[in-house]
Amino acid sequence: MDENEVVHVGLIDTKENEIIPYLYTSLKINPVDSLIMGCTAGLTNASEDDIYTYNGKKRDSYHRHVELATKHFVIQKVLEPKEHFVIYNCITKEEKNLQASEVHFYEQDQLLIKWKGDWFVYDLLTNQKIEKQY
């Protein structure tokens, strides 16, 4: 906790070796692709969200909020001027807007998205969305 009572989080291994430095307000983990996402929301205006491998090597940094990441894609959440998501293809370096109110990891290179009250499976490789069957 810093002098403003903001909690900073990081990650250590079982031998108390630092894997991810204590620079973040939250961490998310994608266990399928062995990635850790560090969010810096609320710490400073010029901060970046970072993506790490399980061994603590920083893979990428982004000015936008990283909602989730896979080996090939990063889903970023943009809050201003209108809230929306951006899909960043790490291989082609292309960006594409995604219309959704919620985004969750589903399977490798697939998302579970909520749009207008309905849930869909969105395939990042084909850009196809299929209504979620229960």
N, C-alpha and C positions, 0 to 999 in steps of 0.2 A: 504494500500500500504506500502511495506517495503522500506528500504533504497536503494534497487536496482530497485525501481519502479515496482515491481512485485505485482499485485493485488491478495490478498488472499480473498477467499469467504467462507462464512458460511451461516447459516440459523437461523433466529429468528422468534418467533411467533408474534401474533398481540399485545402482551403486552411487546414486546421487550425482552423476555426471550430467551437466547441462546439455540437453539436446536442442531445445528451442529457448532462446533468451527470453527473459521476463520483460517483454516489450509490448504485450498485447492485452486487449480487454477481453478477448475470447479466442479459443482455439476450436477448430472443427477437424474431424478426421475422416478421410475416405479410406477405409480399410481394404477395399478391393484394389485400388491403385497405389496404396501405401503412401498417401499424401497427407500432409498436415497444413491447414490454412490458419494463418494468424491474422486476426482483425484488430485494427488500431482505432476503430471508431471512438470518438470522444476524447482521444488523448491530445492531439494537436491538429491544426488545420492542414499541415503539409505532410501528414503521415501516409504511409502506403500499407496495403495489405500484402502479406507475403505468403508464398507457398514453399513448403519444405518437404524433403523426402524423410523417411523414417529415421535415417541416420543423422538428421540435422543439417543437411546441405540445402541451402536456399536455392530453389529452382527458378522462381520468378517473383517480381514485385509489381503491384498495380496501384495506380492512383484511385481507381474505383473500388468500391467494396466488393470483395470476392465472396459470393454466396456459396459456391462450391466449385470443385475442380476435379477433373479426371486427367489421365495421362495426355489426352489430346485436346481437351476443351476446358475453358474457364468460363463460368457463368458469373457475370458481374451484375450487381444491382445498382442502378442509377436512381438517385432520389430527386434530383432537380433537373429541369423544371417540372417534369411529370415522372412519377415512379414507373420504371420499366426495367427489364432485364436485357443484357447484351451477352450474346454467345461469342466468345473469342476462340477461334481455331488456332491452336498453338503451332500447327504445321504450316498452314497457308497464311497465317497472320491476318486473316479476314475477320471482320466483325459483322454480326447480324442481330437485329432486334428480335426479342422474343416476347410475345404478348402473353402474360400470365400474371396472376395475383400471388401465386406461391410456386416455388420450385424446390424439389427434393431429389436427392440421388435415388435412382431406381436400380439400374444395373449398369454394367460397363457401357459407357457412351449412350445411355438412355436416362431420361429424366421423368419424374412424375410431376406433372404440372397441373395447377388448378386455374381454370379460366371460365369466368361467368358461372361459377357455382358447380361446374362439372370437372371431373378428374380425367386426365389424358396421360398416355405414355408417349413421350416425345423422343424420337430417335435422332440423335445429334448428327449421325453420319448421313442419313437420308433426308433430314428435315421434315419427316412425316410425323403427324400426331394421330394417335388412335385412341378412341375413347376407352377408358379403363373398364375392363370387365371384372365383375366381382363373383 
